[in-house]
Amino acid sequence: MNSSFNTIVVGLGAMGSATLYQLAKRGIRALGVDLLSPPHTSGSTHGDTRITRQAIGEGEHYTPLSLRSYEIFRELGRKTHSRLLEVTGGLIISSESKAASINHVRGFFENTLNAAQKHGIRHEILSSQEMRSRFPQFNVDNDEIGYYEFEAGFLRPEEAIRIQLRLAEELGATIQANETVSYFEETASGVMVHTDSGTYKAEHLVLSVGPWLPQVLPELRSIFKVYRQVLYWFDVSASFSEFAPGKFPIFIWQIKGSDNGIYGFPAVDGPFGGFKIATEDYTSTVAPESVERTVSADETVAMFQNKVAPCFPQANAKCIKSVVCLYTVTPDSAFVIDWLPSSKRIILCSPCSGHGFKHSAAIGECVAELTVTGETSIDISAFRLDRLLQKLPT
């Protein structure tokens, strides 16, 4: 194999697979390297489904990425006769209570509404009575309010990665799976990437390594924290019709009196597949090579008693399955898509703080544009690394 490329992408999860595809689509000679064989279950991009929404509560500046990703995912679906994006409608529940949980940032509900109004995204505001009438599965309180987005839904993350990597190879990209990067270096003429199988050189390097970022860039370990998250599927077979796609939307619920809300999906895998629900946990940091990947019975019981039973009375305590995944989180819960300090050859694109997959197709396009022209068609200036470096102790 020729060891010289225009661009090397290390890490082929959500962002890396999208970047490799977009590079290959532009005729760029690209190499993708992954520690494992993507899609896999050791990082941040698995668990069957990921929420997608158009109006983004983490900040209005994300919405152009989401809208562009909708276009790309639909294009990929048409090209491969796949259903990567399923529209189910989406319900965000909040309240005026100061005790309501925070979803990544303060003002999430208001930000979502402002983005929808600015970008003309079809939505409705629902009172608690209207939510009970339309979505009786949700045990909402009298002072809770809903934002309903008609085009929200879910993506199939593993299939999206699989398709983008396949298309990238068909367009000429090279993929080296199950290969460990030992180290990389920037030289006067480009970059060198050294692995356990060889050495590769290129003009540019993209690091999209997700939860392995603290190991790959230990000098930034104080900025990027990795947290263990658990996804659950609880049984709703007795009331499947109420949780089926078309009747039950994806949801994000800022629960009152709780540090962390919940989010979830319809029962997309039939009467006995369960409906998927999760919360977020930021109590202690972990590392991908040592994280506990088994979900304990105590964790499952606590999830049902504290989050599921009070909110969804029709669900029962039987857990069909559970999966552990990892979030790589910045202090402000925002992305980093930027050149490394003092470099115009190495791009960092990974830490998406638990809300990245919906944007990944457009982010891959942006990163490909950066390596080719140095500019992006969507403004990503809010995701510069220096905003975080400025806060490091000197």
ZIKAZI-V166782 format. One record per residue. N is the residue number from 1. RES is the residue in three letters. PHI is phi in whole degrees, 0 to 359 (NA if undefined). OMEGA is omega in whole degrees, -180 to 180 (NA if undefined). Layout:
BEGIN
{{N & RES & PHI & OMEGA} {N & RES & PHI & OMEGA}}
END
This chain:
BEGIN
{{1 & MET & NA & 174} {2 & ASN & 299 & -176} {3 & SER & 264 & -178} {4 & SER & 250 & -178} {5 & PHE & 219 & 171} {6 & ASN & 285 & -177} {7 & THR & 219 & 174} {8 & ILE & 247 & 176} {9 & VAL & 247 & 178} {10 & VAL & 257 & -175} {11 & GLY & 99 & -173} {12 & LEU & 240 & 172} {13 & GLY & 276 & -176} {14 & ALA & 303 & -175} {15 & MET & 284 & -177} {16 & GLY & 293 & 179} {17 & SER & 295 & 179} {18 & ALA & 294 & 179} {19 & THR & 295 & -180} {20 & LEU & 299 & 178} {21 & TYR & 298 & -178} {22 & GLN & 293 & 175} {23 & LEU & 295 & -180} {24 & ALA & 298 & 179} {25 & LYS & 299 & -180} {26 & ARG & 268 & 179} {27 & GLY & 80 & 180} {28 & ILE & 278 & 177} {29 & ARG & 285 & -170} {30 & ALA & 233 & 175} {31 & LEU & 239 & 173} {32 & GLY & 248 & -179} {33 & VAL & 237 & 177} {34 & ASP & 222 & 178} {35 & LEU & 299 & -179} {36 & LEU & 239 & -179} {37 & SER & 244 & -174} {38 & PRO & 285 & -3} {39 & PRO & 283 & -179} {40 & HIS & 227 & -173} {41 & THR & 248 & -176} {42 & SER & 256 & -177} {43 & GLY & 246 & -174} {44 & SER & 240 & -171} {45 & THR & 234 & 175} {46 & HIS & 203 & -178} {47 & GLY & 108 & 169} {48 & ASP & 78 & -175} {49 & THR & 219 & 171} {50 & ARG & 224 & 178} {51 & ILE & 295 & 167} {52 & THR & 230 & -180} {53 & ARG & 211 & -174} {54 & GLN & 264 & 177} {55 & ALA & 272 & -167} {56 & ILE & 254 & -177} {57 & GLY & 286 & 178} {58 & GLU & 289 & 179} {59 & GLY & 152 & -176} {60 & GLU & 300 & -178} {61 & HIS & 292 & 175} {62 & TYR & 281 & -171} {63 & THR & 302 & 176} {64 & PRO & 302 & 177} {65 & LEU & 294 & -180} {66 & SER & 296 & -178} {67 & LEU & 297 & 178} {68 & ARG & 293 & 179} {69 & SER & 296 & 174} {70 & TYR & 306 & -179} {71 & GLU & 297 & -177} {72 & ILE & 291 & 180} {73 & PHE & 298 & 178} {74 & ARG & 292 & 176} {75 & GLU & 298 & 178} {76 & LEU & 297 & 178} {77 & GLY & 298 & 179} {78 & ARG & 295 & -176} {79 & LYS & 293 & -174} {80 & THR & 247 & -179} {81 & HIS & 55 & -179} {82 & SER & 240 & 178} {83 & ARG & 250 & -180} {84 & LEU & 284 & -176} {85 & LEU & 239 & 178} {86 & GLU & 242 & 179} {87 & VAL & 271 & 180} {88 & THR & 239 & -165} {89 & GLY & 81 & -178} {90 & GLY & 221 & -178} {91 & LEU & 243 & 173} {92 & ILE & 251 & -176} {93 & ILE & 246 & 178} {94 & SER & 214 & 177} {95 & SER & 204 & 178} {96 & GLU & 276 & -179} {97 & SER & 295 & 177} {98 & LYS & 291 & -180} {99 & ALA & 271 & 179} {100 & ALA & 293 & -179} {101 & SER & 295 & -180} {102 & ILE & 260 & 178} {103 & ASN & 254 & 180} {104 & HIS & 69 & -179} {105 & VAL & 222 & 173} {106 & ARG & 287 & -180} {107 & GLY & 77 & -176} {108 & PHE & 303 & -178} {109 & PHE & 295 & -179} {110 & GLU & 295 & 177} {111 & ASN & 299 & 179} {112 & THR & 300 & -179} {113 & LEU & 297 & 180} {114 & ASN & 297 & 179} {115 & ALA & 295 & 179} {116 & ALA & 297 & -180} {117 & GLN & 292 & -178} {118 & LYS & 294 & -174} {119 & HIS & 259 & 178} {120 & GLY & 65 & -179} {121 & ILE & 274 & -174} {122 & ARG & 293 & -176} {123 & HIS & 203 & 173} {124 & GLU & 222 & 170} {125 & ILE & 257 & -174} {126 & LEU & 244 & 172} {127 & SER & 285 & 178} {128 & SER & 299 & 179} {129 & GLN & 295 & 179} {130 & GLU & 293 & 177} {131 & MET & 295 & 179} {132 & ARG & 298 & -179} {133 & SER & 289 & -176} {134 & ARG & 275 & -177} {135 & PHE & 230 & -177} {136 & PRO & 292 & 178} {137 & GLN & 295 & -176} {138 & PHE & 268 & -178} {139 & ASN & 272 & -174} {140 & VAL & 277 & 176} {141 & ASP & 272 & -176} {142 & ASN & 296 & -177} {143 & ASP & 264 & 179} {144 & GLU & 269 & -177} {145 & ILE & 230 & -178} {146 & GLY & 238 & 169} {147 & TYR & 248 & -179} {148 & TYR & 248 & 179} {149 & GLU & 249 & -171} {150 & PHE & 292 & -175} {151 & GLU & 263 & 177} {152 & ALA & 291 & -179} {153 & GLY & 179 & -179} {154 & PHE & 220 & 177} {155 & LEU & 247 & 175} {156 & ARG & 260 & -170} {157 & PRO & 295 & -179} {158 & GLU & 298 & -179} {159 & GLU & 292 & 178} {160 & ALA & 298 & 178} {161 & ILE & 296 & -178} {162 & ARG & 302 & -178} {163 & ILE & 292 & -178} {164 & GLN & 294 & 177} {165 & LEU & 290 & 178} {166 & ARG & 296 & 180} {167 & LEU & 296 & 178} {168 & ALA & 299 & 178} {169 & GLU & 297 & 179} {170 & GLU & 298 & 180} {171 & LEU & 270 & 173} {172 & GLY & 112 & 179} {173 & ALA & 288 & 176} {174 & THR & 252 & 180} {175 & ILE & 238 & 176} {176 & GLN & 244 & 179} {177 & ALA & 268 & 179} {178 & ASN & 54 & -178} {179 & GLU & 228 & -175} {180 & THR & 263 & 175} {181 & VAL & 280 & 179} {182 & SER & 279 & 176} {183 & TYR & 193 & 177} {184 & PHE & 225 & -180} {185 & GLU & 212 & 177} {186 & GLU & 261 & 180} {187 & THR & 242 & -180} {188 & ALA & 296 & -176} {189 & SER & 253 & -178} {190 & GLY & 165 & 178} {191 & VAL & 229 & 175} {192 & MET & 239 & 178} {193 & VAL & 243 & -177} {194 & HIS & 255 & -180} {195 & THR & 236 & 177} {196 & ASP & 286 & 180} {197 & SER & 243 & -179} {198 & GLY & 164 & 180} {199 & THR & 234 & -179} {200 & TYR & 236 & 178} {201 & LYS & 234 & -178} {202 & ALA & 201 & 175} {203 & GLU & 280 & -178} {204 & HIS & 224 & 177} {205 & LEU & 230 & 175} {206 & VAL & 247 & 178} {207 & LEU & 257 & 178} {208 & SER & 234 & -166} {209 & VAL & 260 & 174} {210 & GLY & 54 & -174} {211 & PRO & 290 & 174} {212 & TRP & 274 & -177} {213 & LEU & 302 & 180} {214 & PRO & 300 & 177} {215 & GLN & 281 & -178} {216 & VAL & 288 & 180} {217 & LEU & 234 & -175} {218 & PRO & 299 & 179} {219 & GLU & 292 & 179} {220 & LEU & 251 & -175} {221 & ARG & 299 & -179} {222 & SER & 288 & -180} {223 & ILE & 268 & -172} {224 & PHE & 255 & -179} {225 & LYS & 250 & -179} {226 & VAL & 250 & -177} {227 & TYR & 232 & 177} {228 & ARG & 279 & 178} {229 & GLN & 233 & -179} {230 & VAL & 238 & 176} {231 & LEU & 252 & -177} {232 & TYR & 236 & 171} {233 & TRP & 239 & -179} {234 & PHE & 258 & -174} {235 & ASP & 291 & 174} {236 & VAL & 225 & -174} {237 & SER & 300 & -179} {238 & ALA & 289 & -180} {239 & SER & 226 & -174} {240 & PHE & 306 & -176} {241 & SER & 301 & 180} {242 & GLU & 282 & -178} {243 & PHE & 248 & -177} {244 & ALA & 284 & 174} {245 & PRO & 305 & -175} {246 & GLY & 99 & 178} {247 & LYS & 247 & -174} {248 & PHE & 240 & -178} {249 & PRO & 272 & 164} {250 & ILE & 295 & -177} {251 & PHE & 212 & 170} {252 & ILE & 227 & -173} {253 & TRP & 233 & 176} {254 & GLN & 275 & -171} {255 & ILE & 286 & 177} {256 & LYS & 288 & 176} {257 & GLY & 72 & -179} {258 & SER & 226 & 177} {259 & ASP & 292 & -176} {260 & ASN & 232 & 177} {261 & GLY & 277 & 179} {262 & ILE & 227 & 173} {263 & TYR & 215 & -178} {264 & GLY & 186 & -166} {265 & PHE & 219 & 171} {266 & PRO & 297 & 175} {267 & ALA & 278 & -170} {268 & VAL & 281 & -176} {269 & ASP & 251 & 174} {270 & GLY & 91 & -173} {271 & PRO & 301 & -174} {272 & PHE & 247 & 180} {273 & GLY & 269 & -179} {274 & GLY & 80 & 172} {275 & PHE & 252 & -172} {276 & LYS & 271 & -179} {277 & ILE & 212 & -180} {278 & ALA & 206 & 169} {279 & THR & 238 & 179} {280 & GLU & 233 & -175} {281 & ASP & 232 & -179} {282 & TYR & 236 & -174} {283 & THR & 280 & -179} {284 & SER & 210 & -178} {285 & THR & 277 & -179} {286 & VAL & 222 & 174} {287 & ALA & 233 & -174} {288 & PRO & 298 & -177} {289 & GLU & 278 & -177} {290 & SER & 233 & -177} {291 & VAL & 297 & 176} {292 & GLU & 286 & -176} {293 & ARG & 258 & 174} {294 & THR & 266 & 178} {295 & VAL & 265 & -176} {296 & SER & 282 & 176} {297 & ALA & 297 & 179} {298 & ASP & 296 & 178} {299 & GLU & 298 & -178} {300 & THR & 295 & 179} {301 & VAL & 298 & -180} {302 & ALA & 296 & 179} {303 & MET & 298 & -179} {304 & PHE & 294 & -176} {305 & GLN & 292 & -174} {306 & ASN & 270 & -173} {307 & LYS & 241 & -173} {308 & VAL & 278 & -175} {309 & ALA & 303 & -180} {310 & PRO & 292 & -174} {311 & CYS & 259 & -176} {312 & PHE & 228 & -175} {313 & PRO & 299 & -178} {314 & GLN & 279 & 178} {315 & ALA & 281 & 176} {316 & ASN & 237 & -169} {317 & ALA & 284 & -180} {318 & LYS & 288 & 178} {319 & CYS & 264 & -178} {320 & ILE & 291 & 178} {321 & LYS & 196 & 176} {322 & SER & 213 & -175} {323 & VAL & 219 & 175} {324 & VAL & 260 & 171} {325 & CYS & 226 & -172} {326 & LEU & 235 & 172} {327 & TYR & 255 & 169} {328 & THR & 253 & -163} {329 & VAL & 239 & 173} {330 & THR & 267 & -179} {331 & PRO & 300 & 179} {332 & ASP & 256 & 179} {333 & SER & 59 & 179} {334 & ALA & 250 & -177} {335 & PHE & 283 & 165} {336 & VAL & 232 & 175} {337 & ILE & 226 & -170} {338 & ASP & 195 & 171} {339 & TRP & 291 & 172} {340 & LEU & 296 & -179} {341 & PRO & 307 & 178} {342 & SER & 63 & -180} {343 & SER & 232 & 170} {344 & LYS & 237 & 180} {345 & ARG & 236 & -175} {346 & ILE & 242 & -179} {347 & ILE & 253 & 174} {348 & LEU & 262 & -179} {349 & CYS & 212 & -180} {350 & SER & 203 & -166} {351 & PRO & 287 & -173} {352 & CYS & 251 & 165} {353 & SER & 57 & 173} {354 & GLY & 87 & 178} {355 & HIS & 221 & -172} {356 & GLY & 263 & -167} {357 & PHE & 298 & -178} {358 & LYS & 302 & -178} {359 & HIS & 263 & -166} {360 & SER & 297 & -178} {361 & ALA & 297 & 179} {362 & ALA & 287 & 177} {363 & ILE & 296 & 176} {364 & GLY & 302 & 178} {365 & GLU & 295 & 179} {366 & CYS & 298 & -179} {367 & VAL & 294 & 176} {368 & ALA & 299 & 178} {369 & GLU & 298 & 179} {370 & LEU & 301 & -177} {371 & THR & 288 & -177} {372 & VAL & 271 & -173} {373 & THR & 241 & -176} {374 & GLY & 82 & -179} {375 & GLU & 227 & 179} {376 & THR & 236 & 180} {377 & SER & 285 & 175} {378 & ILE & 249 & -179} {379 & ASP & 291 & 179} {380 & ILE & 243 & -176} {381 & SER & 297 & 179} {382 & ALA & 291 & -175} {383 & PHE & 254 & 179} {384 & ARG & 290 & -179} {385 & LEU & 288 & -173} {386 & ASP & 296 & 177} {387 & ARG & 298 & 179} {388 & LEU & 269 & 180} {389 & LEU & 296 & -180} {390 & GLN & 297 & -177} {391 & LYS & 266 & 179} {392 & LEU & 287 & 177} {393 & PRO & 295 & -179} {394 & THR & 268 & NA}}
END
